[in-house]
Structures are given as C-alpha cells and as structure tokens.
Amino acid sequence: MTLRTLESLGSLAGKRVIVRCDLNVPLQDAVIADDGRVRASLPTLNALINEGARLVICSHLGRPDGAPDPKYSLAPVAQRLSELLGKPVAFARDTVGESAHDAVAALEDGEVAVIENLRFNAGETSKDAGERRAFAEQLAELGDALVSDGFGVVHRKQASVYELAEILPSAAGQLIAAELDVLDRLTENPERPYTVVLGGSKVSDKLGVISHLLPRVDRILVGGGMLFTFLAAQGHKVGSSLLEADQLDTVREYMRIAEESGVELVLPTDVVVASKFGADAEHVITPADAIEETPFGASGLGLDIGPATGARFAELIRDSKTVFWNGPMGVFELAPFAAGTKAVAQALTDVDGLSVVGGGDSAAAVRQLGFTDDEFGHISTGGGASLEFLEGKKLPGLEILGWQ
C-alpha cells in the first residue's frame, strides 16, 4: 500500500475536515517564541480552505498530563493562525465539549476553527487502547474526514493520530507527504558524499539512528553533549561534562564498526569548557583530550565544540551532496556557546545538494541564530519521528494512512 494523500478523499467542499496538525510551539508568557510549525501547516490548510472545506484544527501543546492547564492553551496558536491565514479563526475552549461542538456547527465553507489542546483529555495519550478509542469517537463527531498532517507525532499511537484515522476516512496532508519525500531521499540512494551531523545532549537518544545509518553514510560528525561520551570511550577525561557512562561500551562498538566499514567518524578536536552552566561563566577553548587541564580542572563543563572543530565540520559539510543534521553542537541558547551550532548551520546553507535540518532543537537554533527556513533544503517538523524513521522503525501514524 502507498500513502493515502488528499486526493484519495475526493471532494471535500462543504465537508467538516478535522486536520491533525503539530502546533506544539514554544510559548513564553503566552507568546509564541518560534512559529515554524504553525507556518509549516499552512500549505495543507490553504489547500483545504480553497476547496471549500470546513476546517476543524486540532493539536497538542506541551505535556498538560490529561487535564486542562491554561499555560498550555492553544489560544495563542489560534490567533497566530488567523494572522497567517489572513482570516478569522474561531477558538473552542474545550476539545469535545459544548464549545467545540458550537464552534464547528457555526462553520461555513472555507472557515476555520481550532479546538483546545488535545492533551487536556487523558484519552489522547492513554496507554489503554479502549480509552484512546473512546476519545477518538468523541473527536470523530466533529468531522466527516481526517487529514493527518502532524508529522511530529506520527511515531506515537495516540487517539487523534491512530484511532481517529481508523474511524473516519483519512489521508495525509501536504506536510507529511513532503517530510516523507525528504526522508526517503535520505535513506534510498542519497547523493554522495553523505554526511550526518549529530548533536544534542544524550548519545542514548541517537543510538538507533547511528546504528541504522552507519552502513549508509560516508561520515558522521559528532557534537553536542553526546560528544563527551565518545571522548570518554576513547579514554579521555571529560571533567563535569555530560557523560553517559552506561553507553561507553556501545559507543566503542560503533566506533569499531565505523572504522571497519570505512565510515569517517569525526569527533571534536577542541571544545569550549566553562566554569559553570551560565551565560556569565568563565570559559576557555581547550584541546578535546585536555578538558581537565583547564583552570577549572575536573569541575570544567564542556558546553560547545571549539572553533577548529567548527571549521572542520563546516568544511566536511560543504564538501557533501547530502547532509542530515539533528541536534545542536552546544548550548546555543547561551551566546558564548552558540558558535559551534552557528558554524554548522551556516555550512548547511552552502551545501550544493540536499541539506536537512531535523528536530525541534535544531530548527529552533537556526531561527534563533538568524537564519531563515528557505536557506536550507528542508527543515523537518518532527525530531523524534524523523529519527525513528531513519532508524528503520515502523511509525503507527503513517501505517494507518497506508504507508509501508
């Protein structure tokens, strides 16, 4: 079977179409800090509006633990959608209650409503299939069809992603189709040289993707907090830097496999070490094998790759035809430790081929550092989903839409 797309649903004019988006944006005092996921949903929404569908948009935001919590309300997202769509967007104060039913009943062709955070109902994320099904049946009362377009949640068996797609005629939106096209290019006959850049805090989060991609890539560049587990696996001291001691043997095995397979595994040659975690911390640049020889000794904390490593990573990235990047190179939120991430991002904009930024943290980093989405080949909206796809895992939210 192949992925069911919008065309498979036939004419949607006058139909109530539930659109499962991923509008899980970062909020600061009820203000959206990064609206990338909202903007990524626009092609599908505009296509449905132009067709005359009546849109019922649903999403989760944060982790409200199955009960209403004002700080996780989708109200600011509904307002931002209204601005981006250039038309009014109704907002329901609940998910499947009176407000939601009233908002949907009032819709005319081409109009839009957003219902409140799905995770305000415990049935959305319940581990009990019966509870999820019951919630999905309540959601189904609001629509005649489902367009699933929240790529960031397709790796989760959740009520609005899986069970709702069983109950209503369902298909993937344009965002999911675009994400799959890019991920397919990363796994099936990618142009070479093919470089994967991995960062972020924990190596354990990336073990699956490392294992699956090792036979498929030409080089893997390692930065972020996970680099210190690699350095420790080589026998180097890493001070108070993030270290997953239980992963040392696994990392050594991957290093051995990479060497035997002819895959270039590139680790930092220098790092930025700080006296503490904070923008005002004293910090120095030191060789990667001399972290505890800084003035901070064993309390030194590695918070970024060093400039020589940043330059080397950038050179290798620019020399590639296909690049997938997941995870910042350092604590980019703090200005003194953002240079490594910026060097990688800048290099990706210069790639003569396919450059893919994967994951929420990486996407947030490039925007915070002043880059625009169109400078990259693709910015993925699904960090965990992208990684699980690249690990070769089956994703329930895609399988229910016919993807094999």
N, C-alpha and C positions, 0 to 999 in steps of 0.2 A: 504493500500500500504506500501511497505517497501522501504528503501533507495536504490536507484539505485547506484551500485558500478561499478568499471571499467569494470568488465566482461560483463556488460549489453551493452557496446558499441561495442562488437565484436572486430575483428582485427583492430588495429589502425596503422599497418605498412604502411608507406608512406603517412599517413593522417596528415593534419595540425591540431594539437590539441592545442586549447587555454587552458592554465592552469591558473585559477584564484587563485593565492597564496595570502597569507597575509605576505608581506615582509616589513611591516611597522616597521622598526627598528629604534632605536635611533641613530641619527647622531651627531657627534661633529666635526665641521670643515671638513665635507665631509668624516669623518672616522666613520665606524660602531662601536658603543660602546658595543652592545650586538647582536650577530648574531644568537641567539637562534631560531628565527622564520625562518631564512634562512635555518638553519640546519634541522629544523622540516619539511621542504618541500622536502627534498632530497629523501625519500623513494618513493614517487609518481613520482617525476621527473626521478629517475633512472629506475623505472619500465617502464615508457613510452619510455625512451631512448633505453632501452634494447629491447623493442618491435619494434623499428624502426620508431616511430612516429616523426613528425617534430614539435618541441615544440615552442609555442608562449606564453611566460610567461608574465602575466600582474598582477599588484598590485597597490595599493595606497601607499602613504607615506606622513604622516603629513596632514596638512589642508591648501593646497595652494589656496583655495577659487575659484576653477574653472578656473584658469589661470596659465600659465607656471611660475615657480619660481625656479631658479637654486638651491636654498638651499634645495629643496625637490626632486631633481633629483634622479632617481633610478640607475644612472650610477655606484655609489659605490657598490650597491647591485649586479648589473650585474657582476662586477669584482669579488666580493666575491663568487658568484655562480660559476664562471669559476674556481676559485681556489678549491672549494669544490667538483665540479663535475669532475675536472681534465681534462677539455676540453674547447675549445674556446666557448664563449657565445657572440653572436652578440648583439649590443645595438642600438635600434632605438631611434632617438632624438625626436620623437613625438608618439602619441598614435594611430591615424588612418590616418595619412597623408602619404606623399610620402616616408619618411624614413622608416616608419613601413611596408608599402607595399613592398618596396625594400628588407628589411631585411627578410621578410617572404618568398618572391619569391626566395631568394638565398638559402634557407634551403634545405639540403639533408636529407635523412632518418637518424634519430638519432641525428640531430643537434638541437641547441637551440638558440633562440633569446628572448631578453627581450625588451618589448616596454616601452615607457616612462610613468611616473606616470599617472594613470587613472584620478586622480582628477585635472589634468591640463585641463580637459574638464568639463565644468559645467554640462553636461548631466549625468555624473556618479552619482552625488548625488542630482540631481534636485528633488524637491517635485512634479513636474509635470510628470505624467506617460508617456505622449507623448514625452517629451524631453528625458527622460531616454530611451524610446523605440528607438528613432531616433539614439541615441548614440550607443545603443546595436546593432542596424542593421549595423552601420558602423564597429563596432568591429567584427561582425559575418562574414564580408567579408574576414577577416584574417584567418578563420579557418573552418574546417569541423566538429569539435566536441568540446564540452566544458567539461573540467574536473574541477569541483569546489572543491578547496582544501584550501580556506582561511577561516578557522573556525572563526577567529576573526571578520568576517564581515557578518556571516550568519544571524545575527539578524537585518540586515539592508536591506531594499528594495532598492537596488542600481542597476544600469544598468548592470554591469558585474556580479552581483550576482543573480539577479532575471530575468530581461527581456532577457538577453543573454541566460539563461538556458531554456527559452521558445522557442527561435528561433532555436538554434542548438541542436542536440542530446546531452544530458548532463548526467553526473553522478558525484558522489562524489569520491574524491581521498582518499588515504590511511589515510591521516592525519584526515580528517573529520570523517571517519569511526572509527578511534582509539579514537578520542575525545568523540564520541557518546557512544562507548562501556564503557568508564570510567564513563561518566556522568550517564549512565544507571545503573551502579553498585552503584553509589551514591544515586540513588533515588528508585531503586527497590530491596528490600530485602538486604540491606547492612549488612555486618558483624558487630556485636556489641561487645563492646561499639563503638558508632558512635559519633565522636566529630567534630564540625565545629568551626574553628578559624576565626574570622572576625576582620579586622583592616582597615587601610586606613583612609582617612581624614573625610568623611562625613557619618553619620548614614543614611541620606536620600538615599544614593546610595545603601544601603543594606536592606532597609525595606522590599522589596518584597521577598528577599531570606530568611530573618528571618521569615517572616510570613509563607512562604511555607514549610520551613524546621522544624519549631517548633514541629509539630506533628510527625516528622520522626526521630529526633535525640535524643541522650541521654544527650548531653551537648553542650553548646555554650560558647566559650571563647571570650571575647570582649577586644580588644586593639586598638592601633592607635588613631587618633584624635577623632574618634567616641566615645571613652570611656568616654569623658568628658560630653557628653550629657547624658549618662547613670548615671554618678555620680551626675550631676545636678538634674536628675529626682529623685534621692534618697534624695535630699535636701542638697547636699554638695556644697560648693563654689569651683569654678574651676579657679579663677584668670582670666588671659587673654587667657587661653587655648581656643582652637576651641570649639565653642558651637553653636548648632542649637536649639535655644530657641523654635522655632515653632514645634519642634518634641518631646518636653518633654512629652506631654500627650500620644502620640503614643508609646513612649518608656515605659512609665509606664504601658500601657495596655499590651505590650509584656511581661514585667516583671511579670505581674499578670497571664497571660496565661501560661507562663513557669512554674510558681510555681504550678498552678492548674494541669498542665499536667505532673508534675514530671520531667520536663527537668531542668537540672542543668545549670543555667545561671551564669557564673563565671566572675566577674569583678575584675580589679586590686585592690590589697591591698596597693600597693605603686607605686609611679610614679617618674620620673625624671623631675624636674622643673628647668627651665633656666631663666636667667635674660633677654634674648632676643633670637631671632632666628639667630643662627650662630654657627659655629664650635668652636669659641673662647669664647662663652658665659659662664659666671659663671653658675654652676648648682649644685643642691643638690638632694638627694633622700629623699622623704618625704612620710608619710602615705597618701593614696588617699583621706582621709577625712580631711587633714590638708594642702591643697595646698596653701592657703593664709596665713598660719602661717610660711612660709619660710622667709628668709631675703628679698625676693623680694615682699612680700605682695600681693596685688591684681594685680600687674603687672606681677607676675610669669606666666611662659608659660610652660605647660606640653608638653614634646617632646618625651617621651618614657615611656613604662611600667618599673617599678622598678625591681631590681634583685630578690626579694622574689616572685613577681608575675611571672617573667620569669621562675623561678624554679618550681613554682606550675603549670603553664601552661605546661611546659615540662613533668612533672610527669603525668598529665592527658592525654597528647598526647601519651606518651609511653604506657600508660595503654589501649589504644584504638586499635581496629582492623580496623577501617575505619576513616580516617581524611581528611577533606577538608579545605584548608587554602586559604583565599582570603584577601589580604591587609596587609601591613607591620604593625608592632607593634609600630613603632616610625619613626622618621626622619632618616632612616638608611643611607641616603646619607652623613650625618654628623657623623663622628666617635664617638663622645661622646654619641650619641643617637641611636646607632645601636645594642646595646647588647640585647634588648628585641627581636628584629627580628631574631638575630642570635640564640638565645636560642630556639625559636620556630622552626627555620629551622633545627637546629641540632637534635631536638627531632623527627622531621618528618623522618629523615634518620634512626632512630632507631625503627620505627613502624613495628611490626610484623603483616603486613596486607597491606591494600591499603592506600598509602599516596599520596594526590593530591595537587599540588601547582597550584592555579588558579589565573590568572590575570597577566597583564604585569608588574605591580609594584612588585608583589611578586616574579615573575620569575627573574626580574632584580636584586632584592635584593639578592636572593640566589646565583646568579652568582657573583655579586659584592663582596659578603661576602666570596667567595672562595669555594663554593660548586659546584659540577658537577651534570649535569642533571641525570646521572644514579644512583645517591644516593637516588632518590625519585621514588615512583611508577609511577608518571606521572606529567609532567609539562604542564599545559594547555597553548595553544597559544591564547586563546580567553577569556579575562577577562569579558567584557560586555556580550558576547554571552553565556559564561558559567553561569553567574549569571542569565540571563534571562531564560535559560534552567532550572536551578534549581528553578526558581520562578514558573515554570509551563507554561511559555508563549510559544506561537507558534512562530517559527522562520521562516520568509519567505524564507530565503536562503536554508533551509532544506526542507520545504514543497514543493518547486518547484522541488526538487530531489526525491520526493516520500515519505519523512519521515512523519509519522503521530504520 
